Amino acid sequence: MSPTFSALAVRNYRIYILGAIVSNTGTWMQRIGQDWLVLQLTDSGTALGITTGLQLLPALLFSPIAGVVADRVPKRTVLRCTQVAMALPALLLGILAVTGVVEVWHVYVLAFVFGIGTAFDAPARQSFVVEIVGPKDLSNAVGLNSASFNLARMIGPAVAGLLIAALGSGVRAAGWVILVNAVSYLAVLTSLQLLDPTRLTPSTVTGTRQHAVRDGIAYVRSRPDLVLILTCVFFVGTFGMNFQMTSALMATQVFGKGAGEYGLLASIMAVGSLAGALMAARRGRPRLRFVVLAGAAFSVTEIVAGLMPTYATFAAVLPVLGLCALTMVTSANATIQLTSSPMMRGRVAALYLMVFMGGTPVGAPLIGWVGETFGARWMLLGGGGVTLVGIGLATAWYFHTQDAQREELRQNLRDLRWRHARRADLHGVQIH
């Protein structure tokens, strides 16, 4: 089998990824439907940012606890519970919209509840992959996971945009799209049921341990490479990757387009994201420099996208933006999972998701306010600029830390040689 798809030789992984593709397609449909619903109710970039922020706020609040749960409870059990926890708020929001009684505060509340399910789902899902395929195929499986996510990202937004347009482009149309997502979680529940448990290699599960969250944070702090990755991911996730919000406002306010063209932008970006994920799946062990260079390239490309004069030129830049984003995210994810201790993998994955998704509750309303006050283009220009500066400062800190560690090692070696020499002198004195 081609190195790009080697993890698909594992039967359990084939079953798992098929369920994930169906569910991810529904998730992307809901993202488009939910954003369109908010725009129909408020016509406000700030409201759109608040919705995105509330949906991702639980990642900031609960990810450390979710990481402990992923390390202490069988991950298959956790995933079954989280699918139900995400399906129920999607079902309720869809019903409220279809019946025409939805208000914007309903969206806010249900987006937050949906985010709680996502916060507990993500670290368990991330760390469950190694139990399915083992360490040998982990890097490839992480890349294929991203590829499946972006395949869904190509299909979901385009289908959602066309469906909304076909159903009248109103509140009820958005509601039907959200209901599709509620049903899609059945695919993951079915795939989890069909997995062969004898072919899984679960990590050792132990009871609750005091200071488990603190131990995870201390472990990350002791690893400058992980700190650099998490810092780069924070800036990209907080200020750069607000695609659903920036694309919505660029499409509607700058270029005067409708739901169909808005959904098409997300699918166009996903072409580049899918290419980046497949490239990552083909690579062997990821390198730290991929994370930094891809993050810097993403920042520059986002600034370029903000300068594009037409809908067509803006759309043409999006595949490059998606390619850079997915190269960084996939490399960061694989590096963290491959280099972390198995006992800490769930907590490290949770901290990764906390900084990647949890910064959005701060960044999304701010970016939304910038778009509403200064124009949608400044969402991209400002976000790309802040991200580039943040990655530059984090990289400079990392090299400074490495230089300090090398100097400390050299000093320790000098001290060790001096102590050996001193003991030899004393030994010589005692002999005489």
N, C-alpha and C positions, 0 to 999 in steps of 0.2 A: 504494500500500500504506500502511496505517496507520503513523504514526511509531513506534508501539510495536513493530512487527515489521519495520522497514525492512531490517534486516540479513538477513532471510530471503529477500530478493530475490537474494542471492548464492548460486548453486547449491552451491558448495563448502561454504558455511556450513550450508546445509540438511542436507547429507550428514553433516557433522561433528557437528552438534547432535543428530541422531537417534541416532548411535552413543553420544554422551555420555549421553543420557537413559537408554538401556538399561543402560549401565555404572554410572551413578550410582544407578539403582534397585537393582542388585545390591550396590553398596557400602553403601547404607543398610540393606539386608536383612542384610548381614554385621555391621554395627554392632549391630543389635538382637540377632542371633544370638550374637555374641561376648560381649556384655554378659550375656545370659541364661545363656550357658554358664559364665561366671565366677561368676555368682550361684548357679548350681546346684552348682558345685564347691566354693565357699567360703562363700557367704552373707555376704560381707564387703564393705563399702563401700570399705575401704582397698585390698583386692585389685582392685576395680573401678577405683579411681583409679590404681593402679600399672599396670594394663593400658593404660588410656588414655594415661598418661604415657609408657610405653615405646613405644607406637605413634607418638606424636608427637615423641619425643626425637630421632629422626633429622632432623627439620626444624630443630631447634636446632643439631645437630652438622654437618650436611652442606649446608644451604641456600646458604651463600656459594659453595661449590664447585659446587653444582647450578646456581646462577645463571651462573657462568662457563661451564659446559658448555652451558647454553641459549643463551649469546651466541656460543659458539665452534663448536658442532656444529649441523648442520641439525636444526631442531626436530622435523621429521617423523620423522627417524631416532631421536632421543631418545625420542619418544613410543612408537614401536614397541617399543623395548627396555623401557621402564618398564611397559608393559601386561603383558608376560611376567613381569617382576620382581614384580608385584603378584599376578598370577594363581597363581603357583606356591605361595607360602605359604598363600594362601586354600585351594587344593586340598588341601595337606597337612593343614592344621588341620581341614578338613571331613572328610577320611578318618579322622583320628585320633578325631574325635568320633563319627562314625557307627559305627565299629568298637568304640567303648566303651573305648578304651585311653588317652584323653586325660587329662592331668594339668595342673594349673594352670601349671606351669613351661613346658609346651609352648605354652600360650597366650601367656605372657610373651615367649618367644623368637620365636615366629612373628609376634606383633604388632610386635616391633621390626624384624624382617626386612621385613615388609609396609610398615612406615613408611619404610624406606630407599627402596623403590621410589616411594612417595608423595612423598618429599622431592625426588627428581630429576624426577618427573613434573610437579609443580605449577608451577614457574617456566617450564618449557618450554610447558606447556599454556596458562598465562596469557598469555605473550608470543607464542604462535603465532596467537592470535585476530586480531591486527592484520595478520598476513601473509595471512590469509584474506579479511578484509573491507576492509582499508585504514583509514586514520585517520578518514575521514568517518563511517563507521558503527561505529567502535570502541566509543563510549559505549553505543550501542544493543545491540551484540553482548555487551558485558560484562553488561548488564542481563538480556538473554535467556539468557546462560549461567547466571546466578543463578536465573532463572525455571525453567530446565530442571532445575537441581540441586534446586530445592525442589519441582518437580513430582514428581521421583523421591523426594524426601523425604516427600511425601504418600503415594505409592504403596508404597514399599519397606517402611517400618516397619509399616504396617497389614497388608500381605501377610505379612511375616515373623512378626508376632504371631499372626495367624490360622493360619499354617502350623505354627508351634511348638505352638500349642494343639491343632490337629487331629492332630498326630503324637505327642501325649502329654506335651508340656511338659518333656521331659527333655533329657539331654545329647545323645542321638542326634538329637532333633528340631532342636536348635540346629545340629548338624553338617550336616544337609541344607540348611538355610538358607544356611550359609556356602558350601556347594558350588555353590549357584545363583550366587553372586557370582563364583566362579572361572570359570564358563562365560561370564559376562556380558562379560568383557574381549574376547571374540571380536568383539563389536559394534564396539568402537573400532578394533581392528586392521583390520576390514573397511572401516570408513569412511575410515580413513587411506589404504588401498589404492585406494579409489574416487575420491579427490580428483583434480581435474585440475591437474597441476603447472604448466601454462602460465598458469593464472589465479591462482596464488599470487604474492605479492610479498615474497619472503624478504629479511630483513636481510642485510647483507654479513657473511659468515662469514670470520674470519681465524684464523690459527694461535694457539697458546697464547702469552699475553703475560705477562711477569713483572709481579708486583704487581697482577694483574687484580682480585683480591678487595679489596685495599687501596684501589684506585682507586674501586671501587663504594661502599665505606664512606665515603671522603672526599667523594664526590659527594653522598651523602645528608646528611652533616654540614654541608655548605655550604648546604643548603636548609632553613631553619627550618620551612617549611610541611610538608615531608616528615617532618621530625622530629616535629612535632605529630601528624601522621596515624599514624605508626608507634607513638608512645607511647600514643595512645588505643586503637589496635588491640591493643597489648600487654596493656593492663589488661582490655579486653573479652574477649580470647582466653584470658588466663591465669586470671582470677578469675570471669568472667561466663558465658561460653559453654561450660559443662560440661553441656549439656542431656541427653546420653544417660545420664550418671551421676546427675544430680539427679532427672531424671524417673523413672529406675529405682527409686531409693530412696524418692521421694515416693509412687510408685504402690504399691510393695510394703510399705514399713514404715509410712508415715503413713496411707494409705488402704486397705491390705489387699487390693490388687487383684492380678490375675495377668498372664500374658504378653500376652493380647489387649488388656487395658486399657492396659498399658504401651506397646505398639506404637501404639495409637490416640492417645496423648498426642503422640508425635512427628509423627504425621500432622496432628493438629489445629494444632500449632505451625506446620507447613509451610504451612497455609492463609494465615496472616499473612505468612510469609516469601515465598511466591509473590506475594502482593499487593505487598509491598515491592519485589521484584525487577522486576515489571511497571511499577510507578511509576518506578523508576530507569531502565528501558529507555525510557520515554516522555520523560523529561527530556532536555534538551540537555546541555551541558557541566556536569559536577557542580561544586559549590562546596564550599569548605573548611568552611564553617559547617554544612553538612549532616552532615558526619562528626561534628563536636563535639556538635551538638544531638541527633542520633540516638543517639550514645553515651550522653549524659546521660539521655535518655528511656528507653533500654534499662535503665540502672542502676536508675532509679526503678521501672520496671515489674517488674523482677526482685524487688525488695524487696516490692512489692505481692503478687506471686505467692507469695512465702514466707509471707505472712500469711493466705492463703486457707484457710477452714476445712473445705471439702469437696472431693471429687474433681471435682465438676461446676464449682464456682467456680474451682478451680485450672485446669481445662481451659479455662474461658472467658477467662482472662487470657493464655493461651499464644499465641493469634494476634497479640495486640498486641505481645508480647515478640518474636515472630518478625518482625513488621513492622519494629520498631525495629532489630533486629539486622541484617536484610538491607539496610535503608536505609543504615546505617552502612557495612557491609562493601562493598556495591556502590559506594557513593560513594567510599570510600577506594581501592578497586581501580581504578576508572576514572580518578580524579584522578592516581594514581601513574603509570598507563600513558600518559595523555594529556600529562602535563607533564614526563615524564622524557625524556632524550636517547635516541634510538633505539639508540645504541651501549651505553647503560647499562641499557636496559629490562629485560633478563633478570636482571641483578644486583640492580636495585632491586626487581623482583618477588620475587626470592628472599629479600631482606632483609625485605620485607613479610610473606612467608609464614613466615619464621623467627621473627619476633616474634609473629605471629598464632597459629601452631601450636606454635612451639618453647617458648613460655612454659607450655604445658599440662603438660609433664613436671614442672614445679615446682608449678603450681597444682592439677592434678588430684589427686595424692596428698594435698596439704594440705586441699583441699576435701573429699575422701573421708574423711580423718581427722576433720574437723570434723563431718561428717554422722554418723559412727559414734560420736563422743564426745558431741556435744551434740544430735544429732537432725538429720534431713534438712532441716527448715525453715531451720536456720542455714546450710546450704550456699548457699541463695538470699539470705538476709538479709545474711550476711557478704560473699558474692561481689558482690552489688549495691552494698553500701556501700563496699567497697574500690575498686571500679571507678569509682564516682562521685567519690570523693576524688582518684583518680589522674587522671581526665580534667580535673577542676577545676585541679589543680596544673599539668598540662601546658598548659592554656589560658592560665593566668596567666603561665607562663614565655614562651609565644609572644608575648603582648602586650608583655611586658617587653622581649623581643628586638626587636620591631618598633619600640618607642619608642626603644631604644638606637640602632637603625639609622637612624631618622629624625633623631635628634640628631647622629649622626656625619655624615650627609649635609649637614645644615644647617651644621655646623662646617666641613666641606670647602668648601662654597660660600662661607662667610665668608672662609676662608683664600684661596680662589681670587680673590675680589674684591679682597682686600688686596694680593695679589701683582700683580694687574693695575694697581691704583692705584699701587703702589710703582714698577713698571716705567715707568709714565707719568711719575712725578716724576723718575726718573733720566734718562729721555729728554729731559725738559724742561731739566734741568741741563746735559746734554751739548750741547744746541743752543746755549745761551747761552755 
